[in-house]
Amino acid sequence: MPRSSSSRLFPLTLLSAVFAFGGLFLTGCGYQLGTPQSAPLAFSTLYVAPVKMRALIPQADAVLTGAVRERFSRDGRVTLAATPTAAGAVLEITIRNYRRDTATADPDDTGLARKFTVVLIAEMTLREGAEPGTGKPYFSARPIEIRRDIFADGGQQQAEYQILPLLAQDLADKAIHAVLDTW
């Protein structure tokens, strides 16, 4: 029995529809996640000043400064400078407060906490490259808050010691977004 012209057109129409859908799927709408690499920055070099501690967290300034510098180094959009005078911008971070809030109490003893929420409050200032505190600010005293939960079942001191690198990483992530992404 001879095939009709409509039955011969169906596979061709289906094939062209599949190719059109595939082409549309592969091209997308051109959306790009994050900040585009072509976004111009006002500076190409950055000096990260040592973190200033106004809260009582022993030996945390070196851990926090190291994490922030490492994160900027891995990002690649700016080059880290060794001195503030050699940089196009200077980032200053001040830790204002560190506290632990009780999140969950022990069911057998409600006065004993099992889980704490650790809160780190910082301020960031980004200035033009010069001696710290003398350049024109891009932004000044921008508040940053970082929260992490710790479980004190194995000991509160050990839990707080183990959470510090995670707080430092969160601070570094927020610092890079504050400095390099669109303000």
N, C-alpha and C positions, 0 to 999 in steps of 0.2 A: 504494500500500500504506500503511495507516495506521501511524503511529509509535506505538511502545509508550510507556508512561508512564516506564519506566526510561530510554529514550533521550532523553526531554524533560528529565529531571532531571539528566542528566550535565552539560550545559553550565551549568546553574544551580549545581550542586555545584562544578564547576571554577571558575566565576566567584567564588563565595563563598570558596573556598579561596585564590584569588589575592589577594582583598581582605584576608583575614585574615592571610596571610603578609606582605603589604605593610604593613598596620598594625603588625604585630609588628616588622617590620624598621625602620620609621620611628620607633617609640617607643623601641626599644632597652631597655637596662636602667638608664638614667639615670647611667651612669658618666661621670665628667668627668676628663679628663687634667689633671695639675698640681694646684696648690693652688687650691681654690675662692676666688673673690673675697670671699665672705661670711665667710671665716675671720677671727676677730677677732685683731688684733695688739695687743700691749701698748703700742704707741706709734704715732703717726701722722706724726711728723717724725723725720728722721734726719740726723745730721751725720757726714759721712765725713771723718775726720781724714787729713791728708797721710800717705802711706805712709812708714813708717820703713825705712831701708835698713841692714841688718846684713851684707849681701853686697856685693861689689864689682861693681855694674852701673852704669856711668856714665850719669847723666841719666835713669835709668829711673823714678825716683820720680814725676816729673810725668806721664809717660805712664801709669803704673799707676794713680795717683790719678784722672786724668782719665777713664780707661776705667771705673773702678768707679763714679764719680759719674754718668757718662753712662748706664750700665746701670740704675742705680736711678732716674734721671730718666725713662727710657723705660718702665720697668715700671709706674709710676703707683700702686702700692699705698701708698707713703709719699711725703711731700713732703720735699725736701732742705732742710735748715736751713743758714744762713750761719755760725752760731756754735754751739759745743757747749751753751751755756747756753740757747739758744732751741730746742733739740731734745729730743724725747722719748727718744732713744737716740743713742749715739755709737759708731761703728764704727772700731776701730783695727786696722790691718793692719801687720804687721812682716815684712819679707822676711828670712828667716833664712839661706838658703843658695841658691846658684846654681852649678850645675856642668854640665859636659858629659861624657857618657860615650861612648866609642867604640862605635858600633853596627855599622859595616861598615868593613873595611879595603880598601885598594886591592889588587887581585889581583896587580899587578906589584911592589908594595912593601908588605909587611904591616905595616911600621912607620908607614905613612901612612894616616890615616883618611879615608874618603870620606863617611861619614854619622855624625852625632853625635846622641845623644838629650840634649836640653837639659832640665834638671830645675830647677824653681823651687819652693822650699819656703818657705811662709809660715805665719804664725800670725794668727788673727783673734780679736779680743775685742770683744764687744758689751756695752756698759754703759748704765745709765740716763743720761739727759741731765744733764750737769753738766760741770764742767771735766774734761778727759781724765784718767783714772786715779782719779777720786774717786767715781763713781757705782757703785751695786750692779750686779755683772755678771749679764747674762743667760747668757752663756757666756764662758769665759776660755781664751785660748791654744789655740784649736781649730786643729789642724794641717791645712794644705791643701797638696797636692802637684800640680804641673802638669808635664806632660811633652809635649814636642814634638820631632819629628825635623827635623834640618836636613841638607842636602847641602852639603858643602864643596868641590864641584867648581869653583864659581865664586869661591871664596875664603871662608875661614871667618869673617873679620871682617864681610864684607858679609852673609853668611847669618845671623849672629847679630843684626846690625842689623835685618834684615828680619823676624826671628821675634819681636822684642820686642812689637809691637802684637798679635800673635796670642796671646802669653803673657798680655798685659794683658787681652785679651778673655776668655780662659779663667779668669783670676783673678776678673774681674768676674762671670762666670756662676756660679762657685762661691761667691762672696761673696753674691750675691743669693739663692741657694738656702739658704745657711747662715743668713741673717738673716731672710728672709721666709717660708720654707717651714716646715712643722711640725718642731719640734726633737725 
